């Protein structure tokens, strides 16, 4: 159910059913049988897709969805695997794209990872999520305004401290970061939506970032930021470890306090 903030008219997703998730509030998922492990496929809704036999990537509807048609992508059959350790990361990235395209009729499709309890994961087995929305998220609408004219801020060399570069991507610590050690993976090809081009390169950068973030904290997030209704925009991936809490000042004002200089972040990730 979508309701609106009385003052801003921004959408709020109401999903009371998610309170029924095992350990939804206790934060202790160690005692439950992992529904994402091989042999426990009956614990999930019927799968939508898989790669490999036996499977190494598996997709199924979210059992406790926030919105209709929400999906889970289990990224490895190994319970203790991490994204940076798997040998088939390119398959996972290809699955992101496939599931994104499967919901092309949605107003917006959120593709994101919550890794670790502090980042919002309720099950420790490595996975990501896909949420098709029938509205444009406020963040997407705000950022799309930056691309109204012919100038693209993400094509600008001054967008951030360069951590690494390849033929198809730039890995940056944005100058205006809002989270400690925040990074952007920006495709060199200017396009408003994620594409399958250079999936192998993207997978390698995601693995490198995940490994370096795990040196800082056991929890991190990434989100694919797309602009399907804004042709002039430039998609990218937003990534950050969860080192600090979003507290009263940030929640009360919408303004973030940053404690790590982007140059220091770039040195960590580039080391």
C-alpha positions, 0 to 999 in steps of 0.5 A: 500500500502506498500512502503520501506524506501529508506535507510533502506528498512523498510516497511511503510504502506501508507493508505490515506483513513484513513484521511477520518475518522470522526475527524481524525485530530481534536481529538474531537470525542464527537459530533459523534454518536458512531458506536460501540454502540448497535443499531448502528451496521449499521454504521459498516461493516458487522460483522465477529463474536460476543459473546452473544445475545445480544452481549457483544463482536463484530468483524467487518472489519475496516471501514478505514483500514490501510491494507487489512482485518484489523479488530476491536474488540469491547470489550463491548456493554457499551459505557463507559466501560473500559477493567478493569471493564468488567465481560467478559474479558476472552471472549475478550482474546478468541476473540483475539486468534480466530481472530489471528488464522483466519489470519494464512496465513498472514506473521504477525498478529498484535493484539493491543489496543489503549486506549485513544486519546493520545494512538491513539484511534479515538473512545472512546468506548473500542476496540482493533484491528487486522491487518494481514500483508504480511511482518515481522515488523522490530521490530519482526525481530530484537527481533527474533535475541535474540532467535537464540541460546538455551538461552531465555532472557524471561525465564531468572529470570533477565528479569525485576522487578517482579510485580506479578506471577501466574501459567502461567504468570509473570508480569514484569517491564523490566530492559530495558524499553523504556516507563515510567511504561512499563510492559511485561506479559510473559507466563511461557510456552515457545512458539513463538505464543499466545495460548488459554491456561490460557486465564482466567489468561491472562485476569485477568492480563490484567485487573489488568494492565489496572486498574493500568495504568488508575491511571497514565494516561487516555491513554495506549497501549498494543500489543501482540508480536508474532514470527510466523516465529521464532520457538525458540522465546518467545511471550509476551504482551507489555503494557505501559501508555502514559505519555510522547510524543515520541519527536525529540530525539527519532524520530531522533535517534531511542533511547529512554530516560526513566524517570521511574526506573523499580523498581519504576514501579514495586512498583506502579503496585504491590501496 
